[in-house]
Amino acid sequence: MRVELHREYRFEAAHRLPNVPAGHKCARLHGHSFKIELAVVGPVRADTGWLIDYGELDGLWAPLGELLDHHYLNDVPGLENPTSELLARWIWERLRARLPELSAVTVHETCDARCVYRGE
């Protein structure tokens, strides 16, 4: 049996986009209530009855959440241009080696705008 699990995390952060055209509203300092969704895919283990313990996902996310929550994203190494697209890839790159079941990272920047990254 194969399943896909999703776990959501939230953080508050400020950023600005330095590479947008002059006058673009995102060039100004602003903040978001980000929602991150991690998707993992794989077989359900016979011994536990689950693919992965949600607590394991929480432990993998915690250091990233600490780096991002209530911080200025432009100051985080690797996020000098913190678009949703680049943030999704940044998260993927920091989790994938320790979480081979990772199939997608979704960054919800607002209630109605999100980016899904599934690796290269």
C-alpha positions in Angstrom: 0.0 0.0 0.0 1.4 3.4 -1.0 0.2 6.7 0.4 0.9 10.4 0.3 1.0 12.3 3.6 0.9 16.1 4.0 2.0 18.0 7.0 1.5 21.8 7.4 3.7 24.3 9.2 3.3 28.1 9.6 5.6 31.0 10.2 5.5 34.8 10.1 8.3 36.6 8.3 9.1 39.8 6.5 10.8 40.1 3.1 11.2 42.2 0.0 11.9 41.2 -3.5 15.0 43.0 -4.7 14.8 41.9 -8.4 11.3 43.2 -9.3 10.8 46.2 -11.6 11.0 49.7 -10.1 7.8 50.6 -8.4 6.6 47.0 -7.9 4.8 46.7 -4.5 6.9 43.6 -3.6 10.1 45.7 -3.7 8.9 47.3 -0.4 9.4 45.6 2.9 6.3 43.6 3.8 5.4 40.4 5.6 3.4 37.2 5.2 1.8 34.5 7.3 3.5 31.7 5.4 2.1 28.2 5.3 4.4 25.4 4.3 3.1 22.0 3.3 5.4 19.0 3.1 4.3 16.0 1.1 5.9 12.6 1.5 5.1 9.5 -0.6 5.9 5.9 0.0 4.8 2.5 1.2 3.0 2.0 4.5 5.3 0.0 6.8 3.8 -3.4 7.9 5.3 -3.0 11.4 3.9 0.5 12.2 1.0 0.8 9.9 2.2 4.2 8.7 4.6 5.7 6.2 6.4 8.0 8.6 5.7 9.3 12.1 4.4 12.9 11.9 6.7 13.6 14.9 9.7 12.8 12.7 8.5 15.3 10.1 8.1 17.9 13.0 11.7 17.2 14.1 13.1 17.7 10.6 11.1 20.9 10.1 11.9 22.5 13.5 15.4 23.9 12.7 14.1 25.4 9.5 11.1 26.9 11.2 13.5 28.5 13.8 15.5 30.1 11.0 12.5 31.5 9.2 9.9 32.4 11.9 9.8 36.1 12.7 12.9 36.8 10.7 13.7 39.0 7.7 14.0 36.4 5.0 16.5 38.4 2.9 19.0 38.0 5.7 18.8 34.2 5.7 21.7 32.7 3.7 20.4 31.5 0.4 17.3 33.6 0.5 18.6 36.9 -0.6 15.8 37.0 -3.2 13.0 35.2 -1.2 10.3 34.5 -3.7 7.9 31.7 -3.0 9.6 29.7 -5.7 13.1 30.1 -4.3 11.9 29.5 -0.8 10.2 26.2 -1.8 13.5 25.1 -3.4 15.5 26.3 -0.4 13.3 24.1 1.9 13.5 21.1 -0.4 17.3 21.3 -0.5 17.6 21.3 3.3 15.1 18.4 3.8 15.5 16.0 0.9 18.8 14.3 2.0 17.3 13.5 5.4 13.8 12.8 4.0 14.0 10.8 0.8 10.2 10.3 0.8 9.7 14.0 0.3 7.7 14.5 -2.9 6.7 18.2 -2.8 7.1 21.4 -0.9 4.3 23.9 -1.1 4.7 27.5 0.0 1.5 29.4 0.6 2.4 33.0 0.6 -1.2 34.2 0.9 -4.6 32.5 1.3 -4.9 32.3 -2.5 -1.3 32.2 -3.9 1.1 29.2 -3.6 4.0 27.5 -5.2 4.6 23.8 -5.4 8.1 22.5 -5.9 8.9 18.8 -6.6 12.6 18.9 -7.2 14.5 19.1 -10.4 
